[in-house]
C-alpha cells in the first residue's frame, strides 16, 4: 500500500520524459561494465550459451532491480526526512539506511558484508578485464623486467587500484551524484549508441560473411 501511495502521489516537475531519460542514463551507466564482461566471457563459445547468458542475466538483474526499487519506494518518505535532518543524501546508499532501521542486527551485518563483497567482486572483475585487454597491448616489444608478462599484469593491476582508490577519495555521495551521471552520458555516447547502431550493422555483416562461425568457434 505504501508503494502504491508513493507512486500515485508522485509529482513530475520536469515532465513525464524525465524519469525515462534518467532510466536511460542508468542503463547507460550499467553498460560501462560490458567491456569487462566481454573480456571475461571466453567460455561463451556457442550461440546457445550467449543467448542463455543474455536471458538469465536480464531476468536475474531485472528482478533484483525491481525489488530494490519497491524497497526504496516504500521507505522514500523516511529516507528523505532523515536526509534533510542530517544534511546529507541518504539516497546515495538507501539500502544501508533501510536495513539499519529494521533493527535486525545480524541482517544489517549481513548486508554490510554482502555490499563489501559486491565491491570486491566488481573491482576484481574490472581489474581482470583491464589486465586481459592491456597485458599485450602495452610494453608489447619490451625486454627485461617489462618483457615478463607477470610483471606487466602486476603493473596494470597496481595502476588500476591506484586510480580507483584516488577516485574513491571523492566520497560515495559525490561519486553517486556526479560520477554516475557523467559515466551515463559518456557510456551513452561511446558504448550504447555505437553498440546498438554500429554493432548491429557490423554483426549482421559478419554473420552474413561467416554463416558457420558458431560451429567453427565452438570447436576451438
C-alpha positions in Angstrom: 0.0 0.0 0.0 2.9 2.4 0.8 4.5 1.8 -2.6 1.2 2.3 -4.4 0.5 5.5 -2.5 4.0 6.8 -3.3 3.5 6.1 -7.0 0.0 7.7 -7.1 1.2 10.8 -5.2 4.3 11.2 -7.3 4.8 14.6 -8.9 6.8 15.0 -12.2 8.0 18.6 -12.1 10.3 18.0 -15.1 7.6 16.2 -17.2 7.0 12.6 -17.9 10.1 12.2 -20.0 12.5 13.0 -17.2 12.1 9.6 -15.5 12.6 7.8 -18.8 15.7 9.8 -19.5 17.0 9.0 -16.0 16.3 5.3 -16.7 18.2 5.5 -20.0 21.2 7.1 -18.2 21.1 4.4 -15.5 21.1 1.7 -18.2 24.0 3.5 -20.0 25.9 3.7 -16.7 25.5 -0.1 -16.3 26.7 -0.6 -19.8 30.1 0.6 -18.7 30.6 -3.0 -17.4 30.0 -4.5 -20.9 33.7 -4.4 -21.9 34.7 -6.0 -18.6 32.1 -8.8 -19.1 33.1 -9.4 -22.7 36.8 -9.7 -21.6 35.8 -12.5 -19.1 33.4 -14.4 -21.5 35.8 -16.7 -23.3 33.8 -19.7 -22.4 30.6 -18.5 -24.2 31.6 -20.3 -27.4 28.2 -21.1 -28.8 25.1 -19.1 -29.7 23.1 -21.1 -27.2 25.4 -20.1 -24.4 25.3 -16.5 -25.4 21.5 -16.4 -25.5 21.3 -18.2 -22.2 23.7 -15.7 -20.6 21.6 -12.8 -22.0 18.2 -14.3 -20.9 19.2 -15.3 -17.4 21.3 -12.1 -16.9 18.3 -10.0 -17.9 15.8 -11.9 -15.7 18.0 -12.0 -12.6 19.2 -8.4 -12.8 15.7 -7.2 -13.7 14.1 -8.9 -10.7 16.8 -7.6 -8.3 16.4 -4.1 -9.7 12.6 -4.2 -9.4 12.8 -5.4 -5.8 15.3 -2.7 -4.9 13.0 0.0 -6.4 10.0 -1.3 -4.5 12.1 -1.3 -1.3 13.2 2.3 -1.8 9.7 3.5 -2.8 8.3 2.0 0.4 10.9 3.9 2.6 11.1 7.0 0.5 9.4 9.4 2.9 11.6 8.3 5.8 14.8 8.4 3.7 14.1 12.0 2.5 13.1 13.2 6.0 16.3 11.7 7.5 18.4 13.2 4.7 17.0 16.6 5.5 17.6 16.2 9.2 21.2 15.0 8.7 22.0 17.4 5.9 23.2 14.6 3.7 22.0 12.5 0.9 21.0 9.0 2.1 19.7 8.2 -1.4 23.4 7.6 -2.3 23.0 4.2 -0.4 19.4 3.9 0.7 19.5 0.2 1.3 22.1 0.6 4.1 19.8 3.1 5.9 16.8 0.8 5.4 18.5 -2.3 6.8 19.8 -0.3 9.7 16.3 1.0 10.5 14.9 -2.6 10.5 16.7 -3.1 13.8 17.8 -6.7 12.9 21.5 -6.7 13.9 22.5 -9.9 12.1 20.7 -8.8 8.9 22.4 -5.4 8.9 25.8 -7.0 9.3 25.0 -9.5 6.6 24.0 -6.6 4.3 27.3 -4.7 5.0 29.3 -7.9 4.4 27.4 -8.6 1.1 27.9 -5.0 0.0 31.6 -5.2 0.7 31.9 -8.5 -1.3 30.0 -6.8 -4.1 32.5 -4.0 -4.2 35.4 -6.5 -4.2 33.9 -8.7 -6.9 33.3 -5.7 -9.1 36.8 -4.5 -8.6 38.3 -7.9 -9.3 36.2 -8.2 -12.5 37.3 -4.8 -13.8 40.9 -5.3 -13.0 40.9 -8.7 -14.6 39.3 -7.2 -17.7 41.9 -4.4 -17.8 44.7 -6.9 -17.5 43.3 -9.1 -20.2 42.9 -6.2 -22.6 46.1 -4.4 -21.9 48.7 -7.0 -21.0 49.7 -7.5 -24.6 48.8 -4.0 -25.7 51.4 -2.1 -23.7 55.1 -2.9 -23.5 54.4 -5.4 -26.3 58.0 -5.2 -27.5 59.6 -4.5 -24.1 62.5 -6.6 -22.9 63.9 -7.1 -19.4 61.5 -6.6 -16.5 58.5 -5.5 -18.5 59.1 -8.2 -21.0 57.8 -10.6 -18.4 54.0 -11.0 -18.7 53.5 -11.4 -15.0 55.3 -8.1 -14.4 53.0 -6.4 -16.8 50.0 -7.9 -15.1 51.1 -6.7 -11.7 51.9 -3.2 -13.1 48.5 -2.9 -14.7 46.6 -4.2 -11.6 48.6 -1.8 -9.4 47.9 1.2 -11.5 44.2 0.4 -11.8 44.0 0.1 -8.0 45.8 3.4 -7.5 43.4 5.2 -10.0 40.4 3.6 -8.4 41.4 4.5 -4.8 42.2 8.0 -5.8 38.8 8.5 -7.3 37.1 6.9 -4.3 38.6 9.7 -2.1 35.9 12.0 -3.6 33.4 10.2 -1.4 30.4 7.9 -2.2 27.8 10.7 -2.3 29.8 12.7 -4.8 30.5 9.7 -6.9 26.8 8.8 -7.0 25.7 12.4 -7.6 28.3 13.3 -10.3 30.1 10.2 -11.3 27.0 8.1 -12.2 25.6 10.8 -14.4 28.9 11.5 -16.1 29.5 7.8 -16.8 26.0 7.5 -18.1 26.4 10.3 -20.6 29.8 9.0 -21.7 28.6 5.5 -22.0 25.5 6.6 -24.0 27.8 8.4 -26.5 30.7 5.9 -26.7 29.2 2.5 -25.8 25.4 2.3 -26.0 24.7 4.1 -29.3 27.8 2.7 -31.1 26.8 -0.8 -29.8 23.2 -0.5 -30.9 23.9 1.1 -34.3 27.4 0.3 -35.5 27.5 -3.0 -33.6 24.2 -4.3 -35.1 25.3 -3.4 -38.6 28.8 -5.0 -38.2 27.3 -8.1 -36.6 24.8 -8.6 -39.4 27.6 -8.2 -42.0 30.0 -10.5 -40.1 27.5 -13.4 -39.7 26.4 -13.0 -43.4 30.0 -13.4 -44.4 30.7 -16.2 -41.9 27.5 -18.2 -41.6 29.3 -21.2 -39.9 31.1 -19.0 -37.3 29.5 -20.6 -34.3 30.2 -24.1 -35.4 33.8 -23.4 -36.1 34.2 -21.2 -33.0 32.7 -23.9 -30.7 35.3 -26.4 -31.8 38.2 -24.2 -30.7 
